[in-house]
Amino acid sequence: MTVLHQPGTGADTGGVPEWRPRVAPEPLLPDARPVRVLGTPALKERDPELLRDLYRHLVVGRRYNEQATALTRQGRLAVYPSSTGQEACQVAAALALSPQDWLFPSYRDTLAVTARGVDPVETLTLLRGDWHSGYDPHRWRVAPLSTPLATQLPHAVGLAHAARLRGDDTVALALVGDGGTSEGDFHEALNFAAVWRAPVVFLVQNNGFAISVPLAKQSAAPSLAHKAVGYGMPGRLVDGNDAPAVHAVLTEAVERARHGGGPTLVEALTYRVEAHTNADDATRYRDADEVEVWRRHDPVRLLEQGLRELGLLTDADAEQAAAAAETMAADLRERMHSDPSLDPMELFAHVYAEPTPQLREQEALLRAELDAESAAGTGTGTEGAGR
Ligand SMILES: Cc1ncc(C[n+]2csc(CCOP(=O)(O)OP(=O)(O)O)c2C)c(N)n1
């Protein structure tokens, strides 16, 4: 219960104004150890259908990462930040939400977006460099993938707060990396979320690095989950490679938010097994041994093992999941190999309601250039096409 700052009478404190913490800090402290479900008796209590669903999404997600990375090598995708090793966080995030909820992803969260139902090709539109967002955020209740770090967090808080004011039972779940917690937007978002008791959940995927910068060079906090206490919200710590555990912790936080309990900060401990993107060489800043340790703590294999031990997954189920992954990859490959039809003039659309004189001038220059190319027969063949 919130206690307002109370100056008191000073009578019983020797003239020093009385002070009490405004919120008791102990209940906000994160779990002493990362929550785990796999390898514990709690696994048996989870819904078998949910566990199988998580597994199928993880297998498809792993394949999506492989295929998207291959597309960068074939020149079909400008950049891809792989989430191999982080699939459990992303899939659990999508599956913890109800249809009326909103997801606020970063550039690395393509699996969370597709697990929510967005077309795998449309998820990649931004990373292909074609358009700001390939999907309709309102239809899917998924904000555009955010490249500027942590900017999605205040957006999530604003949406959640507005939903609450309108009486909607919508919860926003915002994803951010460990590096993103160093941004001012992280602070502003968490602070307002707690002050407003907004129905929002923050999931930090602590994958160890912000490109080449290890977490130890960014934060001296006991854990990122501990930061929650300073804002007045609970912090949770979970094994980010344990899909049922991430799902359980997020579901609890989402339902708490939905029922007026306010925001939660969840830190999922995971690891970015691949390089930051296809443009990065991770061998320059980390040891192969470290990567190997995490490869052994693999989210897909861990879940498969847990399900098989309980008799919840047969060879046929595993083959079916693998076949679904191959079908998705083949479709992705085929559709990404056809040239998008783009209209370069759209660069100027949706910038301002009233374009500035400079933009009008640039627009006219580009139009003239495209017309000249087209008259000379050297155009890109994309002029005037819809996207
Ligand atoms: C505001 C801002 N500053 C810097 C960058 C450049 N940048 C892109 S990714 C990245 C590291 C982010 O690390 P983290 O938040 O841990 O996420 P991860 O990439 O590991 O998922 C940086 C600094 C950016 N995109 N936005």
The ligand as an SDF file (V2000), in Angstrom:
LIG
                    3D

 26 27  0  0  0  0  0  0  0  0999 V2000
   18.9060    5.1040  -29.4270 C   0  0  0  0  0  0  0  0  0  0  0  0
   19.8710    4.1660  -30.0690 C   0  0  0  0  0  0  0  0  0  0  0  0
   21.1850    4.2390  -29.7870 N   0  0  0  0  0  0  0  0  0  0  0  0
   22.0540    3.3790  -30.3620 C   0  0  0  0  0  0  0  0  0  0  0  0
   21.6110    2.4520  -31.2660 C   0  0  0  0  0  0  0  0  0  0  0  0
   22.6060    1.5140  -31.9390 C   0  0  0  0  0  0  0  0  0  0  0  0
   22.4130    0.1490  -31.4550 N   0  0  0  0  0  0  0  0  0  0  0  0
   21.7240   -0.7330  -32.1840 C   0  0  0  0  0  0  0  0  0  0  0  0
   21.5940   -2.2000  -31.4170 S   0  0  0  0  0  0  0  0  0  0  0  0
   22.4850   -1.6860  -30.0950 C   0  0  0  0  0  0  0  0  0  0  0  0
   22.7330   -2.6040  -28.9350 C   0  0  0  0  0  0  0  0  0  0  0  0
   21.4760   -2.9680  -28.2290 C   0  0  0  0  0  0  0  0  0  0  0  0
   21.6850   -3.9590  -27.2950 O   0  0  0  0  0  0  0  0  0  0  0  0
   20.5140   -4.5900  -26.4450 P   0  0  0  0  0  0  0  0  0  0  0  0
   19.5600   -3.5300  -26.0110 O   0  0  0  0  0  0  0  0  0  0  0  0
   21.1350   -5.4150  -25.3940 O   0  0  0  0  0  0  0  0  0  0  0  0
   19.7020   -5.4640  -27.4870 O   0  0  0  0  0  0  0  0  0  0  0  0
   20.1720   -6.6990  -28.3680 P   0  0  0  0  0  0  0  0  0  0  0  0
   20.6350   -6.1260  -29.6820 O   0  0  0  0  0  0  0  0  0  0  0  0
   21.2300   -7.4280  -27.6350 O   0  0  0  0  0  0  0  0  0  0  0  0
   18.9390   -7.5040  -28.5520 O   0  0  0  0  0  0  0  0  0  0  0  0
   22.8800   -0.3620  -30.2640 C   0  0  0  0  0  0  0  0  0  0  0  0
   23.6970    0.3960  -29.3020 C   0  0  0  0  0  0  0  0  0  0  0  0
   20.2350    2.4310  -31.5500 C   0  0  0  0  0  0  0  0  0  0  0  0
   19.7050    1.5310  -32.3830 N   0  0  0  0  0  0  0  0  0  0  0  0
   19.3800    3.2700  -30.9310 N   0  0  0  0  0  0  0  0  0  0  0  0
  1  2  1  0
  2  3  1  0
  2 26  2  0
  3  4  2  0
  4  5  1  0
  5  6  1  0
  5 24  2  0
  6  7  1  0
  7  8  2  0
  7 22  1  0
  8  9  1  0
  9 10  1  0
 10 11  1  0
 10 22  2  0
 11 12  1  0
 12 13  1  0
 13 14  1  0
 14 15  2  0
 14 16  1  0
 14 17  1  0
 17 18  1  0
 18 19  2  0
 18 20  1  0
 18 21  1  0
 22 23  1  0
 24 25  1  0
 24 26  1  0
M  CHG  1   7   1
M  END
$$$$
